[in-house]
Amino acid sequence: MPQKYPHRNQLKYKRKRYRVRNWKEYEAGLRTRGDLTIGFSDEALRDWQPPVGGKSGGQRRYSDIAIEAALTVRAGY
């Protein structure tokens, strides 16, 4: 049965290791690669926070608009 892929030592060209020379530019590129900007209306920001009340350390109840926004971002990714 013939081999489907050549052995590692039979490869004609070996991959060269990539070396980072300019770390400052490399780091800036990584930061901008994952940049995501989301705009919210003033109404959404006003209603985002859970209502104040209850005991300290209790379960938070987030507004419907906050939950919908989080699920929309999640669906996008």
C-alpha positions as CSV (number, residue, x, y, z in Angstrom):
1,M,0.0,0.0,0.0
2,P,1.6,3.3,-1.0
3,Q,2.1,6.1,1.5
4,K,-0.3,9.0,1.3
5,Y,2.1,11.5,2.8
6,P,5.9,11.6,2.7
7,H,7.9,11.1,5.9
8,R,9.2,14.1,7.7
9,N,12.7,13.7,6.5
10,Q,11.6,13.4,2.9
11,L,10.1,16.8,2.7
12,K,11.9,18.9,0.0
13,Y,11.7,22.2,2.0
14,K,11.6,22.5,5.7
15,R,9.6,25.2,7.4
16,K,11.6,28.1,8.7
17,R,11.0,29.3,12.2
18,Y,9.4,32.7,12.3
19,R,11.3,35.0,14.6
20,V,9.9,38.2,15.9
21,R,12.3,41.1,15.5
22,N,10.1,44.1,16.4
23,W,8.2,43.2,19.5
24,K,6.5,46.5,19.9
25,E,5.0,46.3,16.4
26,Y,4.0,42.6,17.0
27,E,2.2,43.4,20.2
28,A,0.3,46.3,18.7
29,G,-0.8,44.0,15.8
30,L,-2.1,41.4,18.3
31,R,-4.1,44.1,20.1
32,T,-5.7,45.4,17.0
33,R,-6.5,42.0,15.6
34,G,-9.1,41.3,18.3
35,D,-10.5,44.8,18.3
36,L,-14.3,44.9,18.5
37,T,-16.4,48.0,18.9
38,I,-20.0,47.8,20.0
39,G,-22.3,50.8,20.2
40,F,-25.2,51.1,22.7
41,S,-27.9,53.6,22.9
42,D,-28.2,55.9,26.0
43,E,-31.4,54.1,26.9
44,A,-29.7,50.7,26.9
45,L,-26.8,52.0,29.1
46,R,-29.3,53.6,31.5
47,D,-31.2,50.3,31.9
48,W,-28.1,48.1,31.9
49,Q,-27.4,48.0,35.6
50,P,-29.4,45.7,37.9
51,P,-31.8,47.3,40.4
52,V,-30.3,48.3,43.7
53,G,-31.6,46.3,46.7
54,G,-31.4,43.1,48.5
55,K,-28.7,41.9,50.8
56,S,-25.0,42.2,50.1
57,G,-23.7,39.2,48.3
58,G,-27.1,38.2,46.9
59,Q,-27.8,37.0,43.4
60,R,-27.8,39.8,40.9
61,R,-30.7,40.2,38.5
62,Y,-29.7,41.7,35.2
63,S,-32.0,43.7,33.0
64,D,-33.5,42.0,29.9
65,I,-31.6,44.4,27.6
66,A,-28.2,43.4,29.2
67,I,-29.0,39.7,28.7
68,E,-30.1,40.2,25.1
69,A,-27.0,42.2,24.3
70,A,-24.7,39.5,25.8
71,L,-26.5,36.7,23.9
72,T,-26.3,38.7,20.7
73,V,-22.5,39.2,21.1
74,R,-22.2,35.5,21.9
75,A,-24.2,34.5,18.8
76,G,-21.8,36.6,16.7
77,Y,-18.8,34.7,17.9
